[in-house]
Amino acid sequence: MSAQGDCEFLVQRARELVQQDLWAAKAWLITARSLYPADFNIQYEMYTIERNAERTATAGRLLYDMFVNFPDQPVVWREISIITSALRNDSQDKQTQFLRSLFETLPGRVQCEMLLKVTEQCFNTLERSEMLLLLLRRFPETVVQHGVGLGEALLEAETIEEQESPVNCFRKLFVCDVLPLIINNHDVRLPANLLYKYLNKAAEFYINYVTRSTQIESQHQGTQETSDLMSPSKRSSQKSYGDILHRMKDLCRYMNNFDNEAHAKYKNQVVYSTMLVFFKNAFQYVNSIQPSLF
């Protein structure tokens, strides 16, 4: 028989033995891999057996080997896509938890590279953004390279899709998830005009959200949960608004001592900060007085 025929025979023999004698099947495949280390089907069959048996560590090592040695195999990327989907899934079922655990066994460098490559293969803007967001959350050091680009892509998608309201899936992902990662990363140096642009987008989103009528709220119910839209307020800083106002008051007191450029810079900061604090407090006040509106 040819080498290809030998490989197919060994793999088929292992498949026949899986249900009867798992260890015998694995022995056939170990022998096959020793004879033909460059054959993908043998390694994939070994991975399938370990994955179906939910042996996390072994399956992870085999997946890593396939990722390194057979990076162009579509089957490998299909498997990786299933695993990355589990990472984005909130489900707690046994299979999803196993796939997450399998991913965790991989070296950090490989995890990062996998997520980047899967992101490159996503053609849907929202799906690509969610995948890249997963990368940024797991590897904060990548925010410097990809954070601003992701934010701009979401704002561009919002324009292309001609969203009528700032309260939409693209803006929500930008304001609630991406922007906090960018601003809280001290290695990201945003130009002042870009920072003000982002603050404008965030303020526009929150103001439109909290002032929506009950009718609009009911229209969106089922497609975009209130708790999901309000997630950033749950994760926001607990710093007292009184402290923020006190700092702005001190800043105003000494602002005239700065030169013209610094004066304009700090004046803009005071205006934006005061406006955001005002709307936040106004929302909390009305929510306390008439919670049915929200």
Secondary structure, 3 states (H helix, E strand, C coil): CCHHHHHHHHHHHHHHHHCCCHHHHHHHHHHHHHHCCCCHHHHHHHHHHHHHCCCHHHHHHHHHHHHHHCCCCHHHHHHHHHHHHHHHCCCCCHHHHHHHHHHHCCCHHHHHHHHHHHHHCCCCHHHHHHHHHHHHHHCHHHHHHHHHHHHHHHHHHHHHCCCCCCCCHHHHHHHHHHHHHHHCCCCCCCCHHHHHHHHHHHHHHHHHHHCCCHHHHHHHCCCCCHHHHCHHHHHCCCCCHHHHHHHHHHHHHHHHHCCHHHHHHHHHHHHHHHHHHHHHHHHHHHHHHCHHHC
